[in-house]
Amino acid sequence: MPVEPDRDQMAEVAALAGADGDGPVVMLNLNRYRERAAYEGEVPGGESPDVSGREAYLRYGAVASAVLDRVGGRILWHTDSSGTVIGGDAEVYDEVIAVWYPSVAAFAALATDPETLEARAHRLAALERATLIRCVSGAEPELAAA
């Protein structure tokens, strides 16, 4: 199951980043974690590979959070998912995270930042499935009715 954007999806993000009309977005992260992290090769920072998927994602999140601050974004909210009301087995997730960015360019900067890329091994080890939905946002990072 996918945990990263494919080439076409990344090309779309790159085309939007910095283009006319590039503005604030909320990236809605839907994460399903592996029971146990599945690291391939060396674990960044020499940390133990024997952790849960959620613990591995927290390792990634610590790095991504610092980069998020640098690009001007912020986490609006996150919560555990308690179940899927509409959808099949493929649409079952463990956690939902809404992240505000001042622009698609800021999101692209986070996604391509060297520190984020180094921590990517934690993200890959952590996730069984991920969906990332790009949403329209207001100029300020807030939750509000559309």
C-alpha positions as YAML, in Angstrom:
chain: A
units: angstrom
residues:
- id: 1
  name: MET
  ca: [0.00, 0.00, 0.00]
- id: 2
  name: PRO
  ca: [1.28, 3.50, -0.77]
- id: 3
  name: VAL
  ca: [3.03, 5.56, 1.89]
- id: 4
  name: GLU
  ca: [4.66, 8.18, -0.38]
- id: 5
  name: PRO
  ca: [3.56, 10.22, -3.39]
- id: 6
  name: ASP
  ca: [4.30, 8.77, -6.79]
- id: 7
  name: ARG
  ca: [6.27, 10.63, -9.46]
- id: 8
  name: ASP
  ca: [3.15, 12.23, -11.01]
- id: 9
  name: GLN
  ca: [1.87, 13.42, -7.63]
- id: 10
  name: MET
  ca: [5.24, 15.00, -6.78]
- id: 11
  name: ALA
  ca: [5.34, 16.65, -10.23]
- id: 12
  name: GLU
  ca: [1.92, 18.18, -9.54]
- id: 13
  name: VAL
  ca: [3.14, 19.56, -6.18]
- id: 14
  name: ALA
  ca: [6.27, 20.95, -7.85]
- id: 15
  name: ALA
  ca: [4.17, 22.63, -10.56]
- id: 16
  name: LEU
  ca: [1.92, 24.28, -7.94]
- id: 17
  name: ALA
  ca: [4.77, 25.38, -5.67]
- id: 18
  name: GLY
  ca: [5.52, 29.03, -6.29]
- id: 19
  name: ALA
  ca: [3.11, 29.28, -9.23]
- id: 20
  name: ASP
  ca: [0.50, 32.00, -9.54]
- id: 21
  name: GLY
  ca: [-2.16, 31.37, -6.94]
- id: 22
  name: ASP
  ca: [0.12, 29.33, -4.65]
- id: 23
  name: GLY
  ca: [-1.24, 30.01, -1.21]
- id: 24
  name: PRO
  ca: [-2.13, 28.49, 2.13]
- id: 25
  name: VAL
  ca: [-2.99, 24.82, 2.25]
- id: 26
  name: VAL
  ca: [-3.88, 22.23, 4.87]
- id: 27
  name: MET
  ca: [-2.42, 18.81, 4.31]
- id: 28
  name: LEU
  ca: [-4.66, 16.19, 5.86]
- id: 29
  name: ASN
  ca: [-2.54, 13.17, 6.82]
- id: 30
  name: LEU
  ca: [-4.28, 9.82, 7.27]
- id: 31
  name: ASN
  ca: [-1.85, 7.30, 8.75]
- id: 32
  name: ARG
  ca: [-2.09, 3.57, 9.33]
- id: 33
  name: TYR
  ca: [0.85, 2.29, 11.36]
- id: 34
  name: ARG
  ca: [2.57, -1.06, 11.20]
- id: 35
  name: GLU
  ca: [2.36, -3.14, 14.35]
- id: 36
  name: ARG
  ca: [6.19, -3.17, 14.43]
- id: 37
  name: ALA
  ca: [8.45, -0.80, 12.53]
- id: 38
  name: ALA
  ca: [10.02, -2.32, 9.42]
- id: 39
  name: TYR
  ca: [13.38, -0.63, 8.93]
- id: 40
  name: GLU
  ca: [15.42, -1.48, 5.85]
- id: 41
  name: GLY
  ca: [19.11, -1.08, 6.55]
- id: 42
  name: GLU
  ca: [20.62, 1.20, 9.17]
- id: 43
  name: VAL
  ca: [18.31, 3.09, 11.50]
- id: 44
  name: PRO
  ca: [19.08, 6.84, 11.44]
- id: 45
  name: GLY
  ca: [20.80, 8.00, 14.60]
- id: 46
  name: GLY
  ca: [21.71, 4.43, 15.55]
- id: 47
  name: GLU
  ca: [18.40, 4.02, 17.35]
- id: 48
  name: SER
  ca: [16.86, 0.62, 18.02]
- id: 49
  name: PRO
  ca: [14.84, -0.84, 15.16]
- id: 50
  name: ASP
  ca: [12.70, -2.78, 17.66]
- id: 51
  name: VAL
  ca: [9.85, -0.27, 18.09]
- id: 52
  name: SER
  ca: [6.21, 0.01, 17.09]
- id: 53
  name: GLY
  ca: [5.25, 1.72, 13.87]
- id: 54
  name: ARG
  ca: [3.80, 4.62, 15.85]
- id: 55
  name: GLU
  ca: [7.08, 5.03, 17.77]
- id: 56
  name: ALA
  ca: [9.02, 5.10, 14.52]
- id: 57
  name: TYR
  ca: [6.65, 7.76, 13.18]
- id: 58
  name: LEU
  ca: [7.23, 9.86, 16.29]
- id: 59
  name: ARG
  ca: [10.94, 9.79, 15.44]
- id: 60
  name: TYR
  ca: [10.12, 11.14, 11.99]
- id: 61
  name: GLY
  ca: [7.66, 13.62, 13.49]
- id: 62
  name: ALA
  ca: [10.28, 15.14, 15.80]
- id: 63
  name: VAL
  ca: [12.41, 16.06, 12.80]
- id: 64
  name: ALA
  ca: [9.48, 17.09, 10.59]
- id: 65
  name: SER
  ca: [8.13, 19.33, 13.34]
- id: 66
  name: ALA
  ca: [11.39, 21.31, 13.52]
- id: 67
  name: VAL
  ca: [11.43, 21.70, 9.73]
- id: 68
  name: LEU
  ca: [7.73, 22.64, 9.78]
- id: 69
  name: ASP
  ca: [8.56, 25.55, 12.09]
- id: 70
  name: ARG
  ca: [11.28, 26.71, 9.71]
- id: 71
  name: VAL
  ca: [8.97, 26.73, 6.68]
- id: 72
  name: GLY
  ca: [6.27, 28.62, 8.60]
- id: 73
  name: GLY
  ca: [3.76, 25.80, 9.00]
- id: 74
  name: ARG
  ca: [2.05, 24.36, 12.03]
- id: 75
  name: ILE
  ca: [0.03, 21.37, 13.16]
- id: 76
  name: LEU
  ca: [-3.60, 22.44, 13.51]
- id: 77
  name: TRP
  ca: [-4.70, 19.25, 15.25]
- id: 78
  name: HIS
  ca: [-4.19, 15.53, 15.42]
- id: 79
  name: THR
  ca: [-6.20, 12.69, 16.85]
- id: 80
  name: ASP
  ca: [-6.40, 8.94, 16.90]
- id: 81
  name: SER
  ca: [-8.97, 7.45, 14.56]
- id: 82
  name: SER
  ca: [-11.61, 5.36, 16.28]
- id: 83
  name: GLY
  ca: [-13.02, 3.72, 13.16]
- id: 84
  name: THR
  ca: [-14.19, 4.10, 9.59]
- id: 85
  name: VAL
  ca: [-17.89, 4.76, 9.09]
- id: 86
  name: ILE
  ca: [-17.89, 4.78, 5.27]
- id: 87
  name: GLY
  ca: [-15.21, 2.83, 3.43]
- id: 88
  name: GLY
  ca: [-13.61, -0.55, 3.22]
- id: 89
  name: ASP
  ca: [-10.59, -2.17, 4.81]
- id: 90
  name: ALA
  ca: [-8.25, 0.00, 2.73]
- id: 91
  name: GLU
  ca: [-9.67, 3.14, 4.35]
- id: 92
  name: VAL
  ca: [-8.89, 2.21, 7.95]
- id: 93
  name: TYR
  ca: [-6.43, 4.58, 9.63]
- id: 94
  name: ASP
  ca: [-4.90, 4.94, 13.08]
- id: 95
  name: GLU
  ca: [-4.33, 8.70, 13.17]
- id: 96
  name: VAL
  ca: [-5.42, 11.89, 11.43]
- id: 97
  name: ILE
  ca: [-3.16, 14.97, 11.40]
- id: 98
  name: ALA
  ca: [-4.07, 18.36, 9.88]
- id: 99
  name: VAL
  ca: [-1.02, 20.45, 9.01]
- id: 100
  name: TRP
  ca: [-1.25, 24.07, 7.80]
- id: 101
  name: TYR
  ca: [1.35, 25.49, 5.40]
- id: 102
  name: PRO
  ca: [1.57, 29.09, 4.18]
- id: 103
  name: SER
  ca: [1.90, 27.76, 0.62]
- id: 104
  name: VAL
  ca: [2.41, 24.63, -1.45]
- id: 105
  name: ALA
  ca: [6.00, 25.85, -1.84]
- id: 106
  name: ALA
  ca: [6.42, 25.63, 1.95]
- id: 107
  name: PHE
  ca: [5.11, 22.05, 1.89]
- id: 108
  name: ALA
  ca: [7.51, 21.21, -0.95]
- id: 109
  name: ALA
  ca: [10.36, 22.75, 1.06]
- id: 110
  name: LEU
  ca: [9.55, 20.49, 4.00]
- id: 111
  name: ALA
  ca: [9.25, 17.42, 1.78]
- id: 112
  name: THR
  ca: [12.64, 18.03, 0.17]
- id: 113
  name: ASP
  ca: [14.53, 19.34, 3.20]
- id: 114
  name: PRO
  ca: [17.73, 17.33, 3.87]
- id: 115
  name: GLU
  ca: [16.75, 16.70, 7.50]
- id: 116
  name: THR
  ca: [13.30, 15.47, 6.48]
- id: 117
  name: LEU
  ca: [14.83, 13.23, 3.83]
- id: 118
  name: GLU
  ca: [17.24, 11.75, 6.37]
- id: 119
  name: ALA
  ca: [14.33, 11.03, 8.76]
- id: 120
  name: ARG
  ca: [12.33, 9.47, 5.91]
- id: 121
  name: ALA
  ca: [13.56, 6.01, 6.95]
- id: 122
  name: HIS
  ca: [11.53, 6.35, 10.17]
- id: 123
  name: ARG
  ca: [8.42, 7.31, 8.21]
- id: 124
  name: LEU
  ca: [8.82, 4.42, 5.78]
- id: 125
  name: ALA
  ca: [9.41, 1.96, 8.62]
- id: 126
  name: ALA
  ca: [6.38, 3.27, 10.49]
- id: 127
  name: LEU
  ca: [3.61, 3.38, 7.93]
- id: 128
  name: GLU
  ca: [1.61, 0.54, 6.47]
- id: 129
  name: ARG
  ca: [-0.53, 2.99, 4.52]
- id: 130
  name: ALA
  ca: [-0.77, 6.76, 4.21]
- id: 131
  name: THR
  ca: [-3.08, 9.15, 2.43]
- id: 132
  name: LEU
  ca: [-2.27, 12.84, 2.12]
- id: 133
  name: ILE
  ca: [-5.06, 15.17, 1.00]
- id: 134
  name: ARG
  ca: [-4.28, 18.74, -0.10]
- id: 135
  name: CYS
  ca: [-7.04, 21.07, 1.12]
- id: 136
  name: VAL
  ca: [-7.78, 24.74, 0.47]
- id: 137
  name: SER
  ca: [-7.04, 26.93, 3.49]
- id: 138
  name: GLY
  ca: [-7.46, 30.47, 4.67]
- id: 139
  name: ALA
  ca: [-4.52, 32.82, 5.08]
- id: 140
  name: GLU
  ca: [-4.28, 32.07, 8.81]
- id: 141
  name: PRO
  ca: [-3.72, 28.65, 10.38]
- id: 142
  name: GLU
  ca: [-7.09, 28.08, 12.00]
- id: 143
  name: LEU
  ca: [-9.98, 25.69, 11.97]
- id: 144
  name: ALA
  ca: [-13.10, 27.37, 10.64]
- id: 145
  name: ALA
  ca: [-16.23, 26.58, 8.70]
- id: 146
  name: ALA
  ca: [-15.86, 26.96, 4.94]
...
